[in-house]
Each structure stands twice: as C-alpha cells, then as structure tokens.
C-alpha cells in the first residue's frame, strides 16, 4: 500500500479503497470499508457490533449520517472539551479503538461499526470534518459516493490541513469541498 494515502482522522483512501481504521498496523483488528454496496465491518466484533460483521450495511439504510467516536464512547461532539482534545491521542480512554455510530432504517436500529485506531493523533478538526462529511453526504442521498475513492480522495484533499483556518467552521468547509466536486452522476 502506498504511503501517501489521503487521510482524515481514522479515514484513509489507499489504493482505491476507502477505509476507516488502522488496516496496515492491525490487519486482524476491526476496521471498516466503504464499498459500492455499502459499509462493511472487517475483523472481530463483540456484542451488539457482531450484527454488522460479515454483512454489508446498504447505504440506503443509513439515516442522518454517522457519529465518529474515538476511544470508548467519546462522541465527536465532545471533541471540543479537554477530554475531546485528548481523545484524538492513540490509546486515550481505551485500548486504541473507536467506532462509527449510526441509525439504520427498515427496520430501525442503532448500529456501531468498530475500528482500531492508528498510531497517529487524530486532530479535533479532522474528526469534526469527517463527521460533517459523513452527515452531509448521507443527508444529500449520496452515501454511495463514500465508496468512490477518487471522489473521496479529492474531497479529503480539500479538507486536509484546514483546521482553525476553515472559515465558517467544519460545516461550511465540507459544503465547499463537496460543491467543488460537483453533483453525483445519475
């Protein structure tokens, strides 16, 4: 796998694959792949998460977007607290894991898909940008675009390194990045 992968928090676009979690460092651990048919959980799962392992979750079932959680149970909305700032550090408040949380329709249920964290620090704005990207893309009915490595790599490239320099915050930065890539093909 190439070293110059596009990254945004736990998201990586590597060799045409859209992945969440440390696939290279922990290939046998949990990680998530964005595939054409939906979101796919790889690796060991436990308890409630076991429902997601081995079966893709179709993009059309995901409602409202996804929460990006680092550590154990620290949602991205808490990233602007001291615990949230520290939460981006590998291994803080947990064993180095995290999950994407979402609500699914037909039947309605909450689902978590787990990932193993990378050894690098996830910046607060990276997590906020990623969560906003997931939210906006799902809300626009374009969740399938998350599996389009070329599109996702370009959008991530527009968001990488913005941090506090993002005028209007994560919502506006993600909106601009998505608009720059144009509408999805029919």
C-alpha positions as CSV (number, residue, x, y, z in Angstrom):
1,X,0.0,0.0,0.0
2,X,1.2,3.4,-0.8
3,X,2.4,5.8,1.9
4,X,0.9,9.0,0.6
5,X,-2.7,8.0,1.3
6,X,-5.4,10.6,1.8
7,X,-6.3,10.7,5.5
8,X,-8.9,12.5,7.6
9,X,-8.9,11.2,11.2
10,X,-9.4,7.4,11.1
11,X,-10.4,7.6,7.4
12,X,-7.8,6.6,4.7
13,X,-8.1,6.3,1.0
14,X,-5.5,3.8,0.0
15,X,-5.0,2.1,-3.4
16,X,-8.6,2.8,-4.5
17,X,-10.1,1.6,-1.2
18,X,-11.9,3.8,1.3
19,X,-11.1,2.5,4.8
20,X,-11.7,3.5,8.4
21,X,-9.2,2.2,11.0
22,X,-5.6,1.0,11.1
23,X,-5.6,-1.7,8.4
24,X,-1.9,-1.7,7.9
25,X,-0.9,-1.8,11.6
26,X,-3.7,-4.0,12.8
27,X,-4.9,-6.1,9.8
28,X,-6.6,-8.6,12.1
29,X,-8.3,-6.0,14.2
30,X,-11.6,-4.3,13.5
31,X,-11.8,-1.9,10.6
32,X,-14.5,-0.6,8.2
33,X,-14.5,-0.5,4.4
34,X,-16.8,1.8,2.3
35,X,-17.8,-0.4,-0.6
36,X,-20.1,0.2,-3.5
37,X,-22.8,-2.0,-1.9
38,X,-22.5,-0.3,1.5
39,X,-20.5,-0.1,4.7
40,X,-18.6,-3.4,5.6
41,X,-17.2,-4.3,9.0
42,X,-14.0,-6.3,9.0
43,X,-12.4,-8.2,11.9
44,X,-13.5,-9.2,15.3
45,X,-16.7,-7.8,16.8
46,X,-18.3,-8.2,20.1
47,X,-21.9,-8.0,21.5
48,X,-24.1,-5.6,19.5
49,X,-21.4,-5.0,16.9
50,X,-21.4,-8.7,15.9
51,X,-24.6,-8.0,13.8
52,X,-22.5,-5.7,11.5
53,X,-19.6,-8.1,10.9
54,X,-19.6,-10.0,7.6
55,X,-22.7,-8.4,6.1
56,X,-22.6,-5.0,4.3
57,X,-24.9,-2.3,5.6
58,X,-26.5,-0.8,2.4
59,X,-26.0,2.9,2.0
60,X,-29.8,3.4,1.7
61,X,-30.3,2.2,5.3
62,X,-28.1,4.8,6.9
63,X,-30.1,7.8,8.2
64,X,-28.8,11.2,9.2
65,X,-25.1,10.5,8.9
66,X,-22.6,8.8,11.2
67,X,-21.0,9.8,14.5
68,X,-17.3,9.4,14.6
69,X,-16.2,8.2,18.1
70,X,-12.6,8.0,19.3
71,X,-11.8,5.9,22.3
72,X,-14.6,4.4,24.2
73,X,-17.8,6.4,24.0
74,X,-16.4,9.9,23.4
75,X,-18.5,11.2,20.5
76,X,-17.1,13.9,18.2
77,X,-19.4,16.5,19.7
78,X,-17.3,16.2,22.9
79,X,-14.1,16.8,21.0
80,X,-14.1,20.5,22.0
81,X,-13.7,19.6,25.6
82,X,-10.4,18.7,27.3
83,X,-11.4,15.0,27.1
84,X,-12.1,15.5,23.4
85,X,-8.8,17.2,22.7
86,X,-7.0,14.3,24.4
87,X,-9.4,11.8,22.8
88,X,-7.5,12.1,19.5
89,X,-4.4,10.6,21.1
90,X,-4.0,6.9,20.4
91,X,-4.9,4.8,23.4
92,X,-6.5,7.6,25.4
93,X,-9.5,6.4,27.4
94,X,-9.5,3.0,25.9
95,X,-7.5,0.4,24.0
96,X,-7.0,2.4,20.9
97,X,-10.3,1.7,19.3
98,X,-13.3,3.7,18.1
99,X,-16.5,3.3,16.2
100,X,-18.8,4.9,13.7
101,X,-22.3,5.1,15.1
102,X,-25.5,5.4,13.0
103,X,-29.2,4.8,12.9
104,X,-30.5,2.5,10.3
105,X,-33.9,2.3,8.7
106,X,-36.1,-0.7,7.8
107,X,-36.0,-2.0,10.4
108,X,-34.9,0.9,12.6
109,X,-31.9,0.2,14.8
110,X,-28.8,1.7,16.1
111,X,-25.6,0.2,14.7
112,X,-21.9,0.7,15.6
113,X,-19.1,-0.5,13.4
114,X,-15.7,-0.6,15.2
115,X,-12.2,0.3,14.0
116,X,-8.7,0.1,15.5
117,X,-7.1,3.4,15.8
118,X,-3.9,4.5,14.0
119,X,-0.7,5.3,16.0
120,X,-1.0,8.9,14.8
121,X,-3.0,11.6,16.6
122,X,-6.4,12.5,15.2
123,X,-6.8,16.2,15.3
124,X,-10.1,17.6,16.6
125,X,-10.9,19.3,13.3
126,X,-10.1,16.1,11.4
127,X,-12.8,14.3,13.4
128,X,-15.2,17.2,13.0
129,X,-14.6,17.4,9.2
130,X,-15.0,13.7,8.8
131,X,-18.3,13.6,10.8
132,X,-19.7,16.5,8.9
133,X,-18.6,14.9,5.6
134,X,-20.4,11.7,6.5
135,X,-23.5,13.7,7.7
136,X,-23.8,15.9,4.6
137,X,-23.1,13.1,2.1
138,X,-25.8,10.8,3.7
139,X,-28.3,13.7,4.0
140,X,-27.8,14.5,0.3
141,X,-28.8,10.9,-0.6
142,X,-25.2,10.4,-1.9
143,X,-23.8,8.0,0.7
144,X,-22.7,5.7,-2.1
145,X,-20.1,8.4,-3.0
146,X,-18.2,7.5,0.1
147,X,-17.1,4.3,-1.7
148,X,-15.8,6.3,-4.7
149,X,-12.1,6.5,-3.9
150,X,-11.3,9.2,-6.4
151,X,-14.2,11.5,-5.3
152,X,-13.4,10.9,-1.6
153,X,-9.7,11.5,-2.0
154,X,-10.3,14.8,-3.7
155,X,-12.8,16.0,-1.1
156,X,-10.5,14.9,1.7
157,X,-7.6,16.7,0.0
158,X,-9.6,19.9,0.1
159,X,-10.2,19.5,3.9
160,X,-6.8,18.3,4.9
161,X,-4.8,20.8,6.9
162,X,-7.6,23.4,7.2
163,X,-8.1,23.2,11.0
164,X,-8.9,26.5,12.5
165,X,-8.2,28.2,9.2
166,X,-11.6,26.9,7.9
167,X,-13.7,29.9,7.6
168,X,-17.3,29.2,8.7
169,X,-16.2,26.0,10.5
170,X,-16.5,22.4,9.5
171,X,-20.0,22.7,8.1
172,X,-19.0,25.4,5.6
173,X,-15.7,23.8,4.8
174,X,-17.3,20.5,4.0
175,X,-20.0,22.1,2.0
176,X,-17.4,24.0,-0.2
177,X,-15.4,20.8,-0.7
178,X,-18.4,18.8,-1.7
179,X,-19.7,21.5,-4.0
180,X,-16.3,21.8,-5.7
181,X,-16.6,18.2,-6.8
182,X,-20.0,18.7,-8.3
183,X,-23.2,16.6,-8.1
184,X,-23.1,12.8,-8.3
185,X,-23.5,11.2,-11.7
186,X,-27.1,9.8,-12.3
